[in-house]
Amino acid sequence: MMKFESDRHWNSKVYDDKQAFADKPGVGLLTLLQPRSGERILDVGCGNGNLTAEIAAAGAIPTGIDLSEEMVRQARQKHPELNFQVENACHYRIDVRFDAVFSNAALHWIKDASAVASSIWLALRDGGRFVAEFAGSGNVAVLTAAMEQELETHGYTWAGRNPWYFPTIGEYASLLEQTGFRVKWAQHFDSPSPLKGETGLRNWLDKFADYFFPDVSPADKASIYSAIEARVKPHFDRGGQWMIDTRRLRIIAIKPPA
């Protein structure tokens, strides 16, 4: 999961919590990538390197890039035999091309999607493939609407707080086609995710507080959290188990042979 470019502060413990949430479906995404022995594969937004290591275990030769120096440091510690680099996906350039580019739970953190698509295009050899999963249109829509309503109600403006890029399947497929890719397969699907325990929603809000509540006083935050819980409960509470409204995009695209 790649660090968002304008991130105010990157907390590695918070990141690990979110990375653990992202890694499990990411392993399933590797079945679409189908890494082969000897292939050079770029992992965009590699985070702690766990999925990069899975790619290497298949016999491929991966390179992991992430904007977060702390995450790259952790990836190097966990997987010292692999190649991890601190790089901005919007501007990443390399002379030797990759057979495939992979990305899991990262691209929704980068609003300049066109720049990233261009970087991926330039990183791939002719005939190379791009396989990615990230949050799509409608992801946590119920929750973000509740946050916006309650922040505005308490006198806080909403503008500038949302760090994410959540495209529709048409928007992203069109972007890739404009870049030159042939979109081979695309899926936009609901993927409701469980929140842990009675404090699950508050824990989720705390993980993203740097984005949504940095200027909110402790007293106001407590009031806003309670109001948000009340708004989303009818949508999330499924007999005591709360499920957040996550949605995902999966993409397979090809850089056509020259």
N, C-alpha and C positions, 0 to 999 in steps of 0.2 A: 504494500500500500504506500503510495508515494506521498511524501510531505507536500502539502499545499503551498504554493509559492509565496503567498503573502502571510503565512502562518505567524501568529504573534509569538507563540512559544510551543515547543514540541516536547511533550512529556513522554519519556520512553516507557514508563509503566502503563500509561494510558494507551500508548501505541501498541504495546504487547497485548493488552486486552482486546483491542480492535483487530489486531493481526490474527490472534487465535480464532476470533469470530470469522475471519476471512479465509484462513488457510484450508479449512475442511472442504468447502465447496470448490476451492481452487484445485485440490487434488483431483476432483472430478473433471475439471477443465483440462487437465493434462491428457485425458483420454481423447479430447478433440485435437490437442496439439500433436499427439503421437510422436514424441521425440525419438529420433533414431540414432544409432551409434555413429559417432563421428560428425554429426551435424553441429554447426555453430548456431547457438540460439541466444538471443538477447531477451532478458527478463526486465521489462520496464516497470519500475516501482517495486523492486525486489524485497523491500522491507528487511526482515530479519534473515532472509535467505533460505527459508525452509523449502519453498517451492523450487528455488534455483537448485537446491541440492537434489530434489526429486528428479529434476531434468537431468542432472549429472548422473544420477543412479541408472538412468536408462541408457547411458553410454554417450550422451551428447556432450558438447563442450559449451557450457553456458557462460555468459557474462551478465552479472546483475548490476543494474544502475538504480540509484535512488537519490533524491535531492537532499535527504537528511544525512548529515555526517554521522550522527549518533546511530542511526539504523545501519549504515554501512559498517561502522565500527563493530556493532553487535554481530552483523552477518559474517564479518571476517573472523571474529572470535569463535563463532559457532562452527564455521565451515572454512577453516584456514586454507584448505586445498583449492578453493574456488576463487574466481576473479570477481571482485565487487568494486564498483567505482562510484564516487560522488559525482553525479551528473544531472543536469537539467534536461528533461525529456523534450522540452520545447526547442532546445538548441543542440542536441546531441548529434555529433558527426563523427564518422570513422571511415578510414580508407578501405579496410577489408570488410566485405559484406557478409551478412548473416543469412543462413538458410531459413530461419524463422524468427519472428518476434512474438513474445508471449507477454501478457499483462493480466494480472488478477487484482481486482479491488483497488485500482490505482487511478484510472483515467478520469473518474468522476471528481478527483481532487484538482484537476488542471483545467481551468476555464478556456485557455487558448488551445482548443481542440484541433484547430487547423494547423497550428505549429507542430503539435505532437504528431499528427498524421503525416506531415511532411518529413519529420525526423524518422519516423518508422519506414516510410517509403524509401528514403535515401539509405537507410541502414540495411535494407533487404537486397539480396541478389535478385536478378530477373528470375521469375518463377517461384520466388520465396513466398512464404505464407505468414499471415498475421492472425493470431488467435487471442481473443481477449474476452474478459468478463468484467463488468463494472455496473454501478447503479444506473438505472435508466429512468425515464420519465415516470413520474408518479411515486418515486421512491420516498418513503416516509412522508407522504403528502399530508396525511391526517395530522401527524405530529407537528410538522413544520407550520401548518395552518394554525394549529392551536398555539404554538409558540408566538407566531406573528400577532395573533389576536390578543393574547394576554400581555405581551410586551407593549403593544400599542395602548391597550387599556390602562396600563400602569405608567404611561407617559414616555415610553422609550420608542424611538423610531426603529423600524425594521430594516430600512435600506442599508445595504452594505454588510449585513450580518451573515448571509448565507454563502458559504464558501464553495458550494458544489456546482457541478455541471451534470445535469440529468437530461440527456437528449432522448427524443423519441427514436424508434427504430428507423423511421424514414429520414430523420435529420442526420443521424450518424451514418447510415448507409450512403446517403447522398454526399456527405462530406468525404467519405472514403472514395466514392466514385469520382468526385471532382478532383481528388488528389491523383487519381489514375488507377486505383485498385479495382479489381473485379470482386464484388461481394458474392461469395460462394454460398454462405448460409448465415442467417441472422434470426435471433429469437429474443423476444421481450416477454418476460414471464414474472408472475407473482412468486415470491419466495418468502412467505411470512416467517419471521424469526422470533424465537422465544426470548422473553425477558426473564432474568433470574430473580426469583423470590419477590417478596412484597415491595422491596425497594428497587426493583429492576428498572423501572422507568426513571426514577431519580438518579440512579447510577448512570443510565444512558445520558441523561441531560448533563450530568457532571462531566462526563467524558468530552462533551462538546461545548462546555461552558466558555472556553476561551474564545470561541467564535460567536456564540449567541448571547452570552451574559457577562462580558468582561467589565461593563460599566454599571452593572446592576448591584444595588446594595444588598447585603445579606438578608435584611428584613423583606425587601421587595422580592428577592429571589425565592424565599420560602413561600411567599404568597403566590407568586407566579407558578411555581412548581405545583402547588396544590390545585390551582385553577386549571392547569394543563392536564393534570391527572383526571380531574372531573370531566373535562371535555372529551378526552380520548377513551375513557373507560368503556363506554358503550361499543366502541369499535374494536378495542384490543382484548377485553376480558372474555376469555372463552372457558367459562366454568372454573375460574381461579387461575388459569394459566394465561398470562398476557402475551399476545403475539403482535409484534410491531409490523407495520405494512411496508416491508421491503420489496423492491422490484429490481430485476436485473436485466441487463442486455448481454447476450453472447454473440460474438461475431467471428466468422472465419472469412478472411479475404486473401486474395492472391495478387501479387505484383506480376502482371502478365509478362511473358517472355518478350524481349525486344524484337 
